[in-house]
């Protein structure tokens, strides 16, 4: 799985959760709050993305994130660790 794959998952869940973002180009350098997401929206996007990618990320790690790029990197790292452990 590539970084672009993970970004696509996050972007899709973001657009599904926040109607105003449908058919809008998402800038991954921005935070979800910058894009109009409230805290419940953010939880929904993150949990749906983790479920689809079949990974879990500690909440303490999620609290450190400042933008979508950092979320994508964290999720990709979790996917790579999961795949390496699966052998």
LOBA-155950 format. One record per residue (C-alpha): x, y, z. Coordinates in Angstrom, 2 decimals. Each point is the difference from the previous one (the first is absolute). Example, Ala and Ser with C-alpha at 12.3 -4.5 7.8 and 13.67 -1.06 7.14 Angstrom:
// LOBA-155950
[r [12.30; -4.50; 7.80]],
[r [1.37; 3.44; -0.66]],
//
This chain:
// LOBA-155950
[r [0.00; 0.00; 0.00]],
[r [1.34; 3.42; -0.95]],
[r [-0.28; 3.36; 1.69]],
[r [-2.35; 1.08; -2.81]],
[r [-2.28; -2.96; 0.81]],
[r [-0.22; 1.07; 3.64]],
[r [-0.59; 3.64; -0.96]],
[r [-2.83; -1.12; -2.29]],
[r [-1.64; -1.93; 2.87]],
[r [0.23; 2.97; 2.37]],
[r [-1.21; 2.44; -2.66]],
[r [-2.98; -2.19; -0.89]],
[r [-1.08; -0.31; 3.63]],
[r [0.47; 3.75; 0.47]],
[r [-2.20; 0.74; -3.01]],
[r [-2.61; -2.55; 1.14]],
[r [-0.12; 1.54; 3.48]],
[r [-0.01; 3.70; -0.96]],
[r [-2.47; 0.67; -2.80]],
[r [1.54; 3.39; -0.86]],
[r [3.21; -1.79; -1.03]],
[r [-1.64; -2.23; -2.59]],
[r [1.67; 0.55; -3.40]],
[r [2.52; 2.40; 1.60]],
[r [3.77; -0.42; -0.33]],
[r [1.30; -0.73; 3.51]],
[r [3.29; 1.66; 1.00]],
[r [1.74; -2.57; 2.25]],
[r [2.18; 2.73; 1.51]],
[r [-3.11; 1.34; 1.77]],
[r [-1.56; -1.36; 3.14]],
[r [-3.48; -1.50; -0.05]],
[r [-1.15; 2.93; 2.14]],
[r [1.28; 2.39; -2.68]],
[r [-2.27; -1.86; -2.43]],
[r [-3.05; 0.45; 2.22]],
[r [0.03; -3.23; 2.00]],
[r [-1.17; 0.03; 3.61]],
[r [1.37; -2.40; 2.60]],
[r [-2.67; -2.64; -0.72]],
[r [0.75; 0.20; -3.74]],
[r [3.69; -0.53; 0.70]],
[r [-0.70; -3.06; 2.16]],
[r [-2.23; -1.40; -2.76]],
[r [2.60; 0.54; -2.74]],
[r [2.83; -1.49; 2.06]],
[r [-1.98; -3.00; 1.24]],
[r [-1.41; -0.81; -3.46]],
[r [3.47; 0.31; -1.52]],
[r [1.54; -2.27; 2.64]],
[r [-2.81; -2.54; -0.45]],
[r [0.44; -0.07; -3.79]],
[r [3.79; -0.29; 0.29]],
[r [-0.34; -2.61; 2.79]],
[r [2.35; 1.83; 2.38]],
[r [-0.25; 1.56; 3.44]],
[r [1.85; 3.13; 1.02]],
[r [0.32; 1.05; 3.66]],
[r [-2.03; 3.09; 0.87]],
[r [3.15; 1.56; 1.48]],
[r [1.56; -0.10; -3.49]],
[r [-3.11; 1.46; -1.63]],
[r [-0.02; 2.95; 2.41]],
[r [3.41; 1.12; -1.31]],
[r [-1.15; 0.37; -3.61]],
[r [-0.22; 3.45; -1.55]],
[r [-1.12; -0.73; -3.56]],
[r [-1.26; -2.66; -2.40]],
[r [3.52; -0.80; -1.25]],
[r [1.04; -0.98; 3.52]],
[r [-3.09; -2.22; 0.36]],
[r [0.78; -1.69; -3.32]],
[r [3.62; -0.58; 1.06]],
[r [-1.08; -1.47; 3.34]],
[r [-2.55; -2.31; -1.62]],
[r [2.48; -1.09; -2.68]],
[r [2.57; -0.77; 2.69]],
[r [-2.59; -2.14; 1.82]],
[r [-0.89; -1.84; -3.22]],
[r [3.66; -0.70; -0.73]],
[r [0.61; -1.28; 3.56]],
[r [-3.09; -2.23; -0.24]],
[r [1.13; -1.41; -3.34]],
[r [3.56; -0.58; 1.25]],
[r [-1.34; -1.84; 3.07]],
[r [-2.21; -2.16; -2.21]],
[r [3.08; -0.96; -1.95]],
//
